[in-house]
């Protein structure tokens, strides 16, 4: 096979070209697993978690027209929907799909080198990882990240990044519900003091109107291309990278754009101590206070991270009813513990995200529960708050609010969109149990998810992913990863922090 033929095959795999034999086989498998158009799906004799606090046992759930159509006794629902596609729900639980409110889906290539080197990353690799990837290989990493979302029961993702148009089509083809939060800045200074080394050599803030207009145009173009596309499954939010990289004029423009589009907006906030120090040096206030002064805070803002907040910041965020996306696993990896209990008490809505490397929301909910319990160590009875129901509600209903779609997502109420997961409760890590939601949050694994659907369409059924060729993608990603990391190691050994006896890898 020639080099050109190999490249063509790779592009066919990533783009899902109909001429590809793998894509053709995938389409056939998907068609056989989906009910005929217009045919209802009935999950029989199952447990249904309408929400964290409402559970029905031994009932049927019907999906019709992409929505939750009915919940009730199995015999009655089957009579109501004769000829429906029957899904045997015995030993299963149906739950709302998980919502990831802060993801960088293509970052799968960073696994193993972004979790253990602190923040900002201190690995100082001899060559940049992404420099070694072709455009097609970046799409491959996006597909692998989307695959992990599907297998872990994540039905919705808020993708926060710059340049999303490069891989928007790949995410859309995976079948996930997406918010593309295109992040821009207008800072024209050499640095924004985001890291300690940059803070040491930063310069007074300078902003560029030209850069601002180019960024706003990029958001406008992405909005025109994708907002409300795919039957409304794709939305576009405007976003700014950080407070330090944003002029008051940019913040006002982003806020106005969000109102005009009828959606939300997003920012990374207080990720590092250096970020706070920088803003105090050049603005005379914290990043949160700067956003409040600019009128940027509000109930439609997703403020991501919020790791290093002062008491006044918490009060400002709570008063504005800002949504805080808590990346519990990445925060713990980086030795940070955001003040989630205080943010809750102040009035913030809490949602969750994965951030880099992983797209496993099971782990995020579990770590969020455990770390918040540690943070609440002075409670009269430690270890009781939050409960699994609380973190599940954060992930689903809090996530739906962050996506500005809580009227149609986040629970399995009749009439809401059928974004759901089927949990196999007959697993060694889940049975026996007296309280399935608790067992699931504490002991759950992605492999517990048997099926999942978005918009009433199966993306995975009986553990078979229907929107992509799983084995082919993983095999290709493994090849690319081995090549990339071999080149990085060849550029210089990487010292493992805290391992003085280990010369590195």
C-alpha positions in Angstrom: 0.0 0.0 0.0 1.4 3.4 -0.9 1.8 6.3 1.5 -1.0 8.2 -0.3 -3.4 5.2 0.0 -2.6 4.8 3.7 -3.4 8.5 4.3 -6.6 8.2 2.3 -7.7 5.2 4.5 -6.9 7.2 7.6 -9.0 10.1 6.4 -11.9 7.8 5.5 -11.8 6.3 9.0 -11.8 9.7 10.7 -14.3 11.4 8.5 -16.6 8.5 8.2 -16.5 8.5 4.4 -19.2 6.3 2.9 -16.7 4.8 0.5 -14.8 3.3 3.5 -15.6 -0.4 4.1 -15.3 0.3 7.9 -17.9 3.1 7.6 -20.2 0.9 5.6 -20.1 -1.9 8.1 -20.7 0.6 10.9 -23.7 2.0 9.1 -25.2 -1.5 8.7 -24.6 -2.3 12.4 -26.2 1.0 13.5 -29.2 0.5 11.3 -29.9 -3.0 12.7 -29.7 -1.7 16.3 -32.0 1.3 15.8 -35.8 1.0 15.6 -37.4 1.9 12.4 -38.2 5.6 12.0 -41.3 6.5 13.9 -41.2 3.3 16.0 -41.3 3.7 19.7 -38.8 2.1 22.1 -40.1 0.6 25.3 -37.8 -0.4 28.2 -39.7 -3.0 30.1 -39.7 -4.1 33.8 -36.9 -1.7 34.7 -36.0 0.9 37.3 -36.3 4.5 36.2 -34.6 7.4 37.9 -36.6 10.4 36.7 -34.2 12.5 38.8 -32.0 12.0 41.8 -35.0 12.0 44.2 -37.6 10.2 42.0 -37.2 6.5 41.2 -39.8 4.1 40.0 -39.2 0.4 40.3 -40.5 -2.4 37.9 -42.0 0.0 35.3 -41.7 0.6 31.6 -40.3 3.7 30.0 -41.3 4.6 26.4 -39.3 6.8 24.1 -41.1 8.2 21.0 -40.2 11.0 18.7 -36.9 11.5 20.5 -38.6 12.3 23.9 -39.6 10.5 27.1 -43.2 9.6 26.1 -44.5 7.6 29.1 -43.6 5.9 32.3 -45.8 3.3 34.0 -46.7 -0.3 34.4 -45.1 -2.4 31.7 -48.3 -4.1 30.5 -50.1 -0.7 30.2 -47.2 0.9 28.3 -46.9 -2.0 25.9 -50.6 -1.7 25.1 -50.2 2.0 24.6 -47.3 1.4 22.1 -48.1 -1.8 20.1 -45.3 -2.8 17.8 -42.7 -0.9 19.8 -39.0 -2.0 19.9 -38.8 -3.9 23.2 -35.7 -3.5 25.4 -35.7 -6.0 28.3 -35.0 -3.8 31.3 -34.8 -6.5 34.0 -31.8 -6.0 36.1 -31.3 -2.5 34.6 -31.8 1.1 35.7 -32.5 3.9 33.4 -31.0 7.3 34.3 -30.6 10.8 32.8 -27.4 11.0 30.7 -24.4 12.6 32.3 -23.4 16.1 31.4 -19.8 17.2 31.1 -19.6 21.0 31.5 -16.0 21.5 30.7 -14.1 19.2 28.3 -11.1 19.3 26.0 -12.1 16.2 24.1 -9.0 16.0 21.8 -6.6 16.1 24.7 -6.5 12.3 24.9 -3.0 12.4 23.5 -1.8 14.1 26.8 -2.6 11.1 29.0 0.2 10.2 31.3 2.0 13.5 30.9 -0.6 16.0 32.2 -1.7 14.5 35.5 1.5 14.2 37.6 3.5 17.3 36.8 1.6 19.9 38.7 0.0 23.0 37.3 1.2 24.6 35.2 2.8 21.5 33.8 6.5 21.2 34.8 7.4 18.4 32.5 9.2 20.7 30.1 9.1 18.2 27.2 11.7 18.6 24.6 9.1 18.9 21.9 5.4 19.8 21.9 3.0 16.9 21.7 0.6 18.6 19.3 3.4 19.5 17.0 3.8 15.8 16.2 0.2 15.3 15.2 -1.2 15.8 11.7 -4.6 17.4 11.3 -6.1 14.0 10.7 -4.4 12.6 13.8 -5.9 15.4 15.9 -9.3 14.3 14.6 -8.4 10.8 15.6 -7.8 12.0 19.2 -11.2 13.8 19.1 -12.9 10.6 18.0 -11.2 8.6 20.8 -12.3 11.2 23.4 -15.9 11.1 22.0 -15.8 7.3 22.2 -14.9 7.4 25.8 -17.8 9.8 26.5 -20.2 7.4 24.9 -18.9 4.3 26.7 -19.0 6.2 30.1 -22.6 7.4 29.7 -21.9 11.0 28.9 -24.6 12.3 26.6 -23.7 16.0 26.6 -20.4 17.9 26.5 -19.5 21.6 26.7 -16.3 21.7 24.7 -14.3 24.7 25.8 -11.4 25.5 23.4 -10.1 27.8 20.7 -10.4 26.6 17.1 -13.3 24.2 17.6 -14.3 24.6 14.0 -11.3 22.3 13.1 -12.9 19.3 14.8 -16.6 20.3 15.2 -17.7 17.9 12.5 -16.0 15.0 14.2 -17.8 15.7 17.5 -21.1 16.1 15.8 -20.8 12.8 13.9 -20.2 11.0 17.1 -23.8 11.8 18.0 -23.2 13.6 21.3 -25.1 16.6 22.4 -22.6 19.5 22.3 -22.1 23.0 23.3 -19.1 24.5 21.4 -17.7 27.2 23.8 -15.3 29.0 21.5 -12.7 30.7 23.7 -11.1 34.0 22.6 -8.9 36.7 24.1 -7.8 40.2 23.1 -4.7 40.4 25.3 -1.7 41.6 23.2 0.8 41.5 26.1 3.6 39.0 26.0 2.0 37.0 28.8 -1.0 37.2 31.0 0.8 36.1 34.2 -1.1 32.8 34.1 1.9 30.8 35.5 4.6 31.7 38.1 7.3 31.9 35.5 5.2 34.2 33.2 4.2 36.3 36.2 7.9 36.9 36.9 8.5 38.5 33.5 5.1 39.9 32.6 4.3 43.4 31.4 1.4 45.8 31.8 -1.7 44.8 30.0 -2.1 45.8 26.4 -5.2 44.9 24.4 -5.8 44.7 20.7 -9.0 45.8 19.0 -7.9 43.9 15.9 -7.4 40.7 17.9 -10.7 41.2 19.6 -12.7 41.6 16.4 -11.0 38.6 14.9 -12.0 36.5 17.9 -15.6 37.7 17.8 -15.8 36.9 14.1 -14.5 33.4 14.8 -17.3 32.9 17.3 -19.8 34.4 14.8 -18.6 32.1 12.1 -18.9 29.0 14.3 -22.3 30.1 15.4 -23.5 30.5 11.8 -22.1 27.1 10.9 -23.2 25.0 13.9 -25.7 26.7 16.3 -28.9 24.8 16.6 -27.8 22.3 13.9 -28.3 18.6 14.0 -31.9 18.9 15.2 -30.8 21.4 17.9 -28.2 18.9 19.2 -25.4 21.4 18.7 -25.2 24.8 20.3 -22.5 27.5 20.3 -21.6 29.6 23.3 -19.1 32.5 23.3 -16.3 32.3 25.8 -13.2 34.1 27.0 -10.0 32.3 28.1 -9.3 34.1 31.4 -10.0 37.4 33.1 -6.4 38.5 32.6 -6.6 38.0 28.9 -9.8 39.9 28.5 -10.4 43.7 28.2 -13.6 45.2 29.6 -14.7 45.8 25.9 -14.3 42.1 25.2 -16.2 41.0 28.3 -19.1 43.4 27.3 -19.1 42.0 23.7 -19.2 38.4 24.9 -22.0 39.1 27.4 -24.0 40.8 24.7 -23.4 38.0 22.2 -24.7 35.5 24.7 -27.9 37.5 25.3 -28.4 37.9 21.6 -28.0 34.1 20.9 -30.3 33.2 23.8 -27.7 31.0 25.5 -24.8 30.9 28.0 -21.2 31.9 28.0 -18.1 30.7 29.7 -14.7 31.5 31.2 -11.8 29.8 33.0 -11.6 31.5 36.4 -9.0 31.4 39.2 -7.1 28.4 38.0 -3.8 29.4 39.6 -2.4 31.5 42.4 -0.3 33.3 39.7 -3.5 34.3 37.9 -4.8 36.0 41.0 -1.5 37.7 41.7 -1.4 39.0 38.2 -4.8 40.6 38.4 -4.1 42.2 41.7 -0.9 43.6 40.3 -2.4 45.1 37.1 -6.1 45.5 38.0 -5.9 46.0 41.8 -8.5 43.3 42.4 -9.1 39.6 42.0 -10.2 38.1 38.7 -13.7 37.6 40.1 -14.0 41.2 41.3 -12.8 42.3 37.9 -15.6 40.3 36.2 -18.2 41.6 38.6 -17.1 45.2 37.9 -17.5 44.5 34.2 -21.0 43.1 34.7 -19.9 39.8 33.4 -21.1 37.5 36.2 -24.6 36.0 36.1 -26.8 32.9 36.1 -25.9 32.1 32.5 -22.1 32.2 33.0 -20.2 28.9 33.4 -17.2 29.9 35.6 -14.8 27.0 35.3 -12.4 25.8 38.1 -12.7 28.6 40.7 -9.9 26.9 42.7 -8.4 29.9 44.5 -11.2 32.3 45.7 -11.3 34.8 48.5 -14.4 35.2 50.6 -15.4 38.3 48.7 -15.2 36.3 45.4 -17.5 33.6 46.7 -20.0 36.2 47.8 -19.9 37.9 44.4 -20.3 34.6 42.5 -23.2 33.6 44.7 -25.0 36.9 44.5 -24.9 36.7 40.7 -26.1 33.0 40.8 -23.1 32.1 38.7 -22.8 28.4 37.6 -19.5 26.9 38.7 -18.1 24.0 36.8 -16.1 21.8 39.2 -13.4 19.6 37.6 -13.0 17.5 40.7 -10.5 14.9 39.3 -8.2 17.4 37.7 -8.4 19.7 40.7 -7.4 16.8 43.0 -4.6 15.8 40.5 -3.2 19.4 40.8 -3.5 19.5 44.6 -6.3 22.0 44.7 -9.6 21.9 46.5 -12.1 24.5 45.3 -14.4 25.9 48.0 -17.5 24.1 46.7 -19.4 24.0 50.1 -19.1 27.8 50.4 -20.1 28.3 46.8 -23.2 26.2 47.3 -24.1 28.1 50.4 -23.6 31.4 48.6 -26.1 30.5 45.9 -24.0 29.1 43.0 -25.2 26.2 40.9 -22.6 23.5 40.8 -21.9 21.5 37.7 -19.1 19.1 36.8 -16.5 18.7 34.0 -13.6 16.5 33.2 -11.1 19.0 31.8 -8.1 17.3 30.1 -7.2 13.7 29.3 -10.2 11.8 30.6 -13.9 11.9 29.7 -15.1 9.7 32.5 -17.8 11.5 34.5 -18.2 8.5 36.9 -14.8 9.3 38.3 -15.6 13.0 38.4 -18.8 12.5 40.5 -17.1 10.1 42.9 -14.1 12.3 43.5 -16.4 15.4 43.8 -18.3 13.6 46.5 -15.2 12.5 48.4 -13.3 15.7 48.2 -16.2 17.8 49.2 -16.8 15.6 52.2 -13.1 16.1 53.2 -13.6 19.9 52.7 -16.6 19.7 55.0 -14.5 18.0 57.7 -15.8 20.3 60.4 -19.4 19.1 60.0 -21.0 17.8 63.2 -21.1 14.3 61.5 -18.3 14.2 58.9 -18.8 12.1 55.9 -22.5 12.7 55.4 -22.5 15.7 52.9 -22.8 15.7 50.0 -24.9 12.5 49.3 -24.7 10.6 46.0 -28.0 12.2 45.1 -26.5 15.6 45.5 -23.6 15.0 43.1 -25.8 13.2 40.6 -28.1 16.2 40.6 -25.1 18.5 40.1 -24.0 16.4 37.1 -27.4 16.1 35.5 -29.7 19.0 36.5 -26.8 21.4 37.3 -25.3 20.4 33.9 -28.5 21.1 32.1 -28.7 24.5 33.6 -25.1 25.2 32.5 -26.1 24.3 29.0 -29.1 26.6 29.3 -31.3 23.6 28.5 -32.7 22.6 31.9 -36.3 22.8 30.5 -35.6 19.9 28.2 -32.6 18.1 29.7 -31.3 16.8 33.1 -34.1 14.5 34.1 -36.4 11.9 32.6 -39.7 13.8 33.0 -42.3 13.0 30.4 -41.9 15.4 27.5 -38.1 15.9 28.0 -35.6 14.9 25.4 -34.6 11.2 25.7 -30.9 11.6 26.6 -30.5 8.6 28.8 -28.2 5.8 30.0 -29.0 2.1 30.7 -27.1 0.9 33.8 -26.5 -2.8 34.2 -27.1 -3.3 38.0 -26.2 -7.0 37.8 -22.4 -6.4 38.2 -20.0 -7.6 40.9 -19.3 -4.0 41.9 -23.0 -3.1 42.1 -24.8 -6.1 43.4 -26.1 -6.7 46.0 -27.1 -3.3 47.1 -30.0 -1.6 48.9 -29.6 1.8 47.2 -28.5 1.6 43.6 -27.6 5.3 43.2 -25.2 5.2 46.1 -23.7 2.0 44.9 -23.3 3.4 41.4 -21.6 6.7 42.5 -19.3 5.0 45.0 -18.4 1.9 43.0 -19.4 2.7 39.4 -17.3 1.9 36.4 -17.8 3.0 32.8 -18.3 -0.7 31.8 -21.5 -0.7 33.9 -23.2 1.3 31.2 -24.9 -1.1 28.8 -26.5 1.4 26.4 -27.0 5.1 26.0 -29.0 7.3 23.7 -29.1 10.9 22.7 -32.3 12.4 21.2 -33.9 9.0 21.4 -31.2 7.5 19.2 -28.9 4.8 20.5 -25.2 5.7 20.3 -24.4 2.5 22.1 -26.6 -0.6 22.5 -25.7 -3.7 24.4 -22.2 -2.3 24.8 -21.7 -1.9 21.1 -20.9 1.7 19.9 -23.0 2.5 16.8 -21.6 5.8 15.6 -18.0 4.8 15.1 -15.7 1.8 14.6 -14.4 1.4 18.1 -11.7 -1.3 17.5 -10.3 0.5 14.4 -10.1 3.8 16.2 -8.3 2.4 19.2 -5.9 0.5 17.1 -5.0 3.6 15.1 -4.8 5.8 18.2 -2.4 3.3 19.8 -0.1 3.4 16.7 -0.1 7.2 16.7 0.5 7.4 20.5 3.5 5.0 20.3 5.0 7.1 17.5 4.5 10.4 19.3 5.8 9.3 22.6 8.8 7.6 21.1 9.8 10.9 19.5 9.3 12.8 22.7 11.5 10.4 24.6 14.1 10.6 21.9 14.1 14.4 22.4 15.2 14.0 26.0 14.4 12.0 29.1 11.5 13.2 31.2 12.2 13.3 34.9 9.4 12.0 37.1 8.7 14.4 39.9 9.5 13.1 43.4 11.4 10.1 42.1 15.1 11.1 42.6 16.3 7.5 42.2 14.5 7.2 38.9 16.4 8.8 36.0 13.2 9.3 34.1 11.6 7.8 31.0 
